[in-house]
Amino acid sequence: MGWGRTLLLGNIGAQLNIDDVEADVDEVKQHLEMMSGKDASRDGAIDRLQRENHDLKIYIATLLRLLVSKNVLTSDELTKFVDLLDPQ
């Protein structure tokens, strides 16, 4: 429709074509900004999960050491448990 509008309406048609292109560019900009926001949100969620995972590892290690120190769990039992979950 762009060339027809320009042919029939002259400068007015050309301005309408430019307006259409500007609207398309604005739409693409909005889409890219929205996608960028999703990426930032996703990155933030990954960072939070990594921190939480790190904290949980510390809690488990502390709990296991406490269980061994109170003789609720022996070092051999702990070693077998770790080997079972994380074989080398």
Backbone bond lengths (Angstrom), bond angles and torsions (degrees), N, CA, C in turn:
res aa  C-N    CA-C-N  psi(-1)  N-CA   C-N-CA  omega(-1)  CA-C   N-CA-C  phi
1 M - - - 1.447 - - 1.519 110.24 -
2 G 1.324 118.31 -21.24 1.455 121.53 -175.10 1.517 113.57 -59.95
3 W 1.324 118.07 -49.43 1.457 119.67 -176.54 1.526 110.70 -70.37
4 G 1.332 116.80 -33.71 1.470 120.41 178.44 1.513 111.26 -65.72
5 R 1.325 115.23 -41.68 1.458 120.15 178.63 1.532 110.10 -62.73
6 T 1.341 115.99 -43.17 1.465 120.14 179.75 1.527 110.18 -64.48
7 L 1.330 117.39 -42.64 1.458 121.89 -178.83 1.522 111.06 -64.80
8 L 1.330 117.14 -43.28 1.458 120.46 -176.59 1.527 112.92 -80.48
9 L 1.348 117.39 -36.07 1.463 119.79 -172.31 1.527 113.72 -108.57
10 G 1.321 118.10 -5.79 1.462 120.93 177.59 1.521 111.23 67.26
11 N 1.344 116.29 -130.29 1.457 121.74 -177.08 1.533 112.26 -61.53
12 I 1.308 116.36 -35.71 1.476 119.81 178.86 1.527 109.12 -63.52
13 G 1.318 116.82 -42.68 1.465 120.83 178.08 1.514 111.38 -63.58
14 A 1.334 116.56 -39.71 1.460 120.25 178.23 1.525 110.24 -63.53
15 Q 1.336 116.90 -42.03 1.465 120.16 179.19 1.529 110.54 -64.65
16 L 1.327 116.91 -38.06 1.465 120.16 177.63 1.527 110.40 -63.80
17 N 1.356 117.06 -39.01 1.462 121.46 177.04 1.533 110.26 -62.88
18 I 1.333 116.52 -43.39 1.467 121.35 179.43 1.531 109.53 -62.88
19 D 1.321 116.33 -42.11 1.466 120.27 178.66 1.533 110.95 -61.23
20 D 1.340 115.62 -40.04 1.465 119.39 177.90 1.529 111.39 -62.80
21 V 1.329 116.29 -43.21 1.464 121.21 -179.93 1.524 109.80 -64.66
22 E 1.331 117.14 -43.44 1.464 120.54 178.40 1.531 110.97 -60.88
23 A 1.320 116.41 -40.77 1.466 120.24 178.19 1.524 110.47 -63.97
24 D 1.331 117.01 -40.74 1.462 120.87 177.89 1.536 111.21 -63.94
25 V 1.337 116.16 -42.03 1.468 120.80 179.03 1.530 109.91 -63.11
26 D 1.341 117.23 -43.68 1.470 120.79 178.04 1.524 111.42 -61.43
27 E 1.314 116.09 -39.02 1.465 120.36 178.76 1.531 110.96 -64.48
28 V 1.322 116.72 -42.18 1.468 120.89 178.18 1.526 110.15 -65.16
29 K 1.338 117.76 -41.98 1.461 121.50 178.11 1.530 110.86 -59.44
30 Q 1.330 116.28 -45.61 1.465 120.43 179.36 1.521 111.03 -61.66
31 H 1.312 116.15 -41.99 1.469 120.00 179.50 1.528 110.53 -62.89
32 L 1.323 117.20 -44.52 1.465 120.85 -179.71 1.526 111.41 -65.41
33 E 1.331 117.60 -39.60 1.462 120.72 176.97 1.524 111.05 -63.37
34 M 1.334 116.47 -40.42 1.461 120.79 178.71 1.530 110.05 -64.09
35 M 1.330 117.18 -42.94 1.463 120.79 179.62 1.526 110.58 -65.91
36 S 1.316 116.90 -37.75 1.455 121.20 178.38 1.523 110.15 -64.02
37 G 1.318 116.72 -40.22 1.462 121.10 177.04 1.511 111.62 -63.27
38 K 1.328 117.04 -39.34 1.465 120.56 177.63 1.521 110.62 -64.50
39 D 1.340 116.83 -40.70 1.465 120.46 178.59 1.519 110.88 -63.09
40 A 1.338 116.39 -43.57 1.463 120.15 179.73 1.517 110.25 -64.35
41 S 1.312 116.57 -40.66 1.462 120.98 178.63 1.527 110.35 -63.98
42 R 1.323 116.32 -42.82 1.459 121.81 179.32 1.530 110.42 -64.77
43 D 1.328 117.00 -42.13 1.465 121.08 178.12 1.525 110.82 -62.42
44 G 1.332 116.20 -40.56 1.460 120.21 178.05 1.516 111.71 -63.62
45 A 1.328 116.34 -41.13 1.464 120.65 178.89 1.528 110.70 -65.02
46 I 1.314 117.32 -40.44 1.469 120.97 178.34 1.525 110.19 -64.25
47 D 1.337 116.84 -42.36 1.463 120.24 178.32 1.527 111.32 -61.15
48 R 1.340 116.60 -43.63 1.470 120.14 178.90 1.527 111.08 -63.10
49 L 1.313 117.07 -42.15 1.466 120.70 179.52 1.534 111.12 -65.56
50 Q 1.322 117.24 -38.36 1.464 119.71 178.29 1.529 110.86 -65.39
51 R 1.333 116.93 -41.38 1.473 119.48 177.33 1.523 111.08 -64.25
52 E 1.330 116.12 -43.11 1.464 120.60 179.36 1.532 110.38 -62.79
53 N 1.318 117.40 -42.53 1.461 121.84 178.53 1.532 110.39 -61.52
54 H 1.318 116.69 -43.17 1.462 121.77 178.13 1.533 110.34 -61.06
55 D 1.322 116.59 -46.30 1.465 120.93 179.05 1.523 111.48 -61.44
56 L 1.323 116.81 -41.72 1.467 120.24 179.94 1.526 111.62 -63.98
57 K 1.326 117.11 -37.71 1.467 120.29 176.51 1.524 110.76 -62.19
58 I 1.314 116.54 -40.78 1.465 120.20 178.07 1.519 110.31 -64.58
59 Y 1.341 117.25 -43.18 1.461 120.60 179.56 1.522 111.53 -61.83
60 I 1.321 117.09 -42.75 1.469 120.81 -179.52 1.525 110.29 -65.42
61 A 1.318 117.03 -44.87 1.465 119.98 179.68 1.530 110.56 -60.94
62 T 1.322 116.63 -41.84 1.463 120.88 179.17 1.525 110.79 -65.49
63 L 1.312 117.10 -43.39 1.466 121.29 179.31 1.533 111.07 -62.78
64 L 1.323 116.97 -43.32 1.463 120.12 179.99 1.529 111.18 -64.80
65 R 1.310 116.96 -40.88 1.470 119.52 177.18 1.527 111.06 -63.20
66 L 1.315 116.86 -38.66 1.465 120.94 177.94 1.531 110.89 -64.70
67 L 1.334 116.42 -42.81 1.466 120.15 178.75 1.525 111.47 -62.86
68 V 1.320 116.80 -39.26 1.469 120.60 178.66 1.529 109.39 -69.20
69 S 1.326 117.38 -42.07 1.472 119.80 -178.28 1.534 111.56 -66.51
70 K 1.317 118.68 -27.34 1.466 122.49 178.93 1.532 111.89 -92.95
71 N 1.323 116.46 7.16 1.464 123.07 179.81 1.532 113.08 59.04
72 V 1.322 116.03 28.68 1.464 120.70 172.93 1.525 108.70 -81.94
73 L 1.308 114.87 -28.75 1.462 123.08 -178.34 1.521 107.34 -136.62
74 T 1.318 116.37 132.43 1.469 119.01 178.72 1.527 109.80 -86.49
75 S 1.309 115.19 160.73 1.468 120.14 178.04 1.517 111.01 -61.19
76 D 1.343 117.21 -37.71 1.471 120.32 178.51 1.530 110.90 -64.99
77 E 1.337 116.75 -41.74 1.470 120.12 178.44 1.527 110.38 -63.54
78 L 1.315 115.24 -40.63 1.463 119.71 178.93 1.526 110.77 -64.40
79 T 1.316 116.92 -42.36 1.461 121.50 179.39 1.529 110.35 -62.84
80 K 1.324 116.96 -44.25 1.472 120.47 178.52 1.532 110.56 -62.49
81 F 1.324 115.57 -41.43 1.461 120.86 179.66 1.533 110.85 -62.30
82 V 1.316 116.22 -46.01 1.471 120.52 179.78 1.524 110.67 -65.00
83 D 1.335 116.44 -42.48 1.465 119.96 179.03 1.529 111.96 -63.35
84 L 1.323 115.25 -34.36 1.464 119.85 179.43 1.539 110.26 -68.36
85 L 1.316 116.51 -41.69 1.468 120.61 -177.58 1.524 113.59 -80.42
86 D 1.328 115.50 -32.97 1.466 120.26 -174.74 1.527 110.60 -134.39
87 P 1.330 116.64 70.43 1.461 118.14 -179.53 1.528 111.17 -66.86
88 Q 1.338 115.58 146.99 1.472 118.31 -176.72 1.464 112.59 -88.41
